[in-house]
Amino acid sequence: GVCGGEFSVLRSPQWVAFRDGGWPIPGERIPDVAALTMGFSVEEDLPWPGLGVGDLFHRPQATVLVTVKGVDKLPVKGFSYPIENAVPFSLDSVANAIHALFSEETPVVLQLAPSEERVYMVGKANAVFEDLSVTLRQLRNRLFQDNSILSSLPLSSLSRNNEVDLLFLSELQVLRDIASLLSRHKHLAKDHSPDLYSLELSGLEEVGKRYGEDSQQFKDASQILVDSLQKFADEMFNLYGGNAVVEVVAVKEFNSPLSRKTRSILQASQSKNENPYNLAYPYNYDYSVIFNIVLWMMIGLALAVIVISYNLWNMDPGYDSIIYRMTNQKIRMD
């Protein structure tokens, strides 16, 4: 069946032309929207009126996309569009475009699904977010530290003694930690390479399964999540000087036929042996250096062979060669 959802733009700079109209967006084209807002080209044209032609000379320095599972829509501020056919998607194509164009500047690319312990960090993200909690054990320990959200967040009907509630709260802790860690490395938000953040939160879905969607716990969790997302969007927007796009995808559940295929997308980048499509491996950051060394060495050797061959061809054996010269002198002496 066709599953719905909602695509919302919480914060966006003025030169990215999102338009308010509630036009439905195909679920499989959400990565293309992210690519177009960052100024990258896509394989197929996107006939979606929600995104107009923006300023070609201004492109956002970051795209932040948060996927929330377990709910059709969230009452967030900003432009919202219904999703047609909510199939699982990945921003790998956008990450690859960033690597291809900005490989020497090592942009920040962070893709994270805390509840599944799925994490993919590239470039300077490894240095910035090395202290980020990614495993379930780390997430739980992080919640019970002094400066965690448990001390500042109104839990309402949620409990700090329930594993499901703690999983939900730990995902909110990850949002806060990302903004906090980035604020210590503000220079990365001001470089020339665009950054990408893709986060998948399923804690609210687990709360709904545990207590029911009509429960007070689910209602409180939804409100806490909306407030946290809005705060996270404002913090990331401000860290990038108002030059970041923050988007939220709320989906009740993804269409099942493709869910298994795309769940392992982030892991596929780590296991290089599984390559059923016979694709070339992505270039690393040393590619341009090695390419230039090999190229100019080959050109130098070719020129040396040409010059040596030319001089040998035009050499006068009796005048230029010491062998013939000494032989002539010996003949004369004899």
ChimeraX attribute file (.defattr): number of C-alpha atoms within 10 A of each C-alpha:
attribute: neighborCount
match mode: 1-to-1
recipient: residues
	/A:1	7
	/A:2	11
	/A:3	17
	/A:4	23
	/A:5	27
	/A:6	24
	/A:7	27
	/A:8	25
	/A:9	20
	/A:10	21
	/A:11	22
	/A:12	22
	/A:13	17
	/A:14	12
	/A:15	17
	/A:16	23
	/A:17	15
	/A:18	18
	/A:19	13
	/A:20	13
	/A:21	11
	/A:22	16
	/A:23	15
	/A:24	19
	/A:25	23
	/A:26	17
	/A:27	23
	/A:28	16
	/A:29	19
	/A:30	20
	/A:31	17
	/A:32	20
	/A:33	19
	/A:34	20
	/A:35	20
	/A:36	19
	/A:37	24
	/A:38	23
	/A:39	17
	/A:40	15
	/A:41	13
	/A:42	16
	/A:43	6
	/A:44	8
	/A:45	8
	/A:46	14
	/A:47	8
	/A:48	13
	/A:49	15
	/A:50	18
	/A:51	17
	/A:52	14
	/A:53	12
	/A:54	16
	/A:55	12
	/A:56	9
	/A:57	7
	/A:58	14
	/A:59	20
	/A:60	20
	/A:61	22
	/A:62	25
	/A:63	25
	/A:64	24
	/A:65	25
	/A:66	24
	/A:67	18
	/A:68	25
	/A:69	21
	/A:70	22
	/A:71	20
	/A:72	18
	/A:73	21
	/A:74	20
	/A:75	11
	/A:76	17
	/A:77	12
	/A:78	13
	/A:79	18
	/A:80	25
	/A:81	19
	/A:82	22
	/A:83	27
	/A:84	17
	/A:85	18
	/A:86	26
	/A:87	23
	/A:88	20
	/A:89	18
	/A:90	16
	/A:91	19
	/A:92	16
	/A:93	14
	/A:94	23
	/A:95	22
	/A:96	14
	/A:97	15
	/A:98	23
	/A:99	24
	/A:100	14
	/A:101	12
	/A:102	15
	/A:103	19
	/A:104	15
	/A:105	16
	/A:106	17
	/A:107	24
	/A:108	25
	/A:109	26
	/A:110	22
	/A:111	24
	/A:112	21
	/A:113	20
	/A:114	23
	/A:115	19
	/A:116	14
	/A:117	13
	/A:118	18
	/A:119	16
	/A:120	16
	/A:121	18
	/A:122	15
	/A:123	18
	/A:124	17
	/A:125	21
	/A:126	15
	/A:127	12
	/A:128	18
	/A:129	18
	/A:130	12
	/A:131	11
	/A:132	16
	/A:133	22
	/A:134	21
	/A:135	16
	/A:136	15
	/A:137	10
	/A:138	12
	/A:139	22
	/A:140	17
	/A:141	13
	/A:142	19
	/A:143	23
	/A:144	13
	/A:145	11
	/A:146	9
	/A:147	10
	/A:148	17
	/A:149	20
	/A:150	17
	/A:151	12
	/A:152	8
	/A:153	11
	/A:154	11
	/A:155	17
	/A:156	11
	/A:157	14
	/A:158	19
	/A:159	13
	/A:160	15
	/A:161	8
	/A:162	9
	/A:163	13
	/A:164	21
	/A:165	22
	/A:166	20
	/A:167	24
	/A:168	22
	/A:169	27
	/A:170	27
	/A:171	25
	/A:172	20
	/A:173	21
	/A:174	22
	/A:175	18
	/A:176	18
	/A:177	20
	/A:178	20
	/A:179	17
	/A:180	16
	/A:181	15
	/A:182	19
	/A:183	18
	/A:184	10
	/A:185	13
	/A:186	12
	/A:187	11
	/A:188	21
	/A:189	23
	/A:190	14
	/A:191	13
	/A:192	11
	/A:193	20
	/A:194	25
	/A:195	26
	/A:196	23
	/A:197	20
	/A:198	22
	/A:199	20
	/A:200	20
	/A:201	23
	/A:202	19
	/A:203	25
	/A:204	26
	/A:205	21
	/A:206	19
	/A:207	25
	/A:208	20
	/A:209	13
	/A:210	14
	/A:211	13
	/A:212	14
	/A:213	16
	/A:214	9
	/A:215	13
	/A:216	14
	/A:217	22
	/A:218	23
	/A:219	17
	/A:220	16
	/A:221	22
	/A:222	18
	/A:223	15
	/A:224	18
	/A:225	21
	/A:226	16
	/A:227	14
	/A:228	17
	/A:229	21
	/A:230	17
	/A:231	15
	/A:232	22
	/A:233	26
	/A:234	17
	/A:235	19
	/A:236	25
	/A:237	23
	/A:238	15
	/A:239	21
	/A:240	22
	/A:241	13
	/A:242	18
	/A:243	24
	/A:244	29
	/A:245	26
	/A:246	24
	/A:247	24
	/A:248	24
	/A:249	26
	/A:250	24
	/A:251	26
	/A:252	17
	/A:253	19
	/A:254	20
	/A:255	16
	/A:256	14
	/A:257	11
	/A:258	12
	/A:259	14
	/A:260	11
	/A:261	10
	/A:262	15
	/A:263	15
	/A:264	11
	/A:265	15
	/A:266	19
	/A:267	13
	/A:268	13
	/A:269	14
	/A:270	10
	/A:271	9
	/A:272	9
	/A:273	8
	/A:274	10
	/A:275	11
	/A:276	6
	/A:277	6
	/A:278	7
	/A:279	7
	/A:280	7
	/A:281	9
	/A:282	11
	/A:283	11
	/A:284	11
	/A:285	16
	/A:286	10
	/A:287	12
	/A:288	12
	/A:289	10
	/A:290	10
	/A:291	11
	/A:292	11
	/A:293	10
	/A:294	11
	/A:295	11
	/A:296	11
	/A:297	12
	/A:298	12
	/A:299	10
	/A:300	12
	/A:301	11
	/A:302	11
	/A:303	12
	/A:304	12
	/A:305	10
	/A:306	12
	/A:307	12
	/A:308	10
	/A:309	12
	/A:310	11
	/A:311	10
	/A:312	12
	/A:313	9
	/A:314	8
	/A:315	12
	/A:316	11
	/A:317	12
	/A:318	13
	/A:319	10
	/A:320	11
	/A:321	11
	/A:322	11
	/A:323	11
	/A:324	14
	/A:325	13
	/A:326	11
	/A:327	12
	/A:328	13
	/A:329	10
	/A:330	10
	/A:331	8
	/A:332	7
	/A:333	7
	/A:334	6
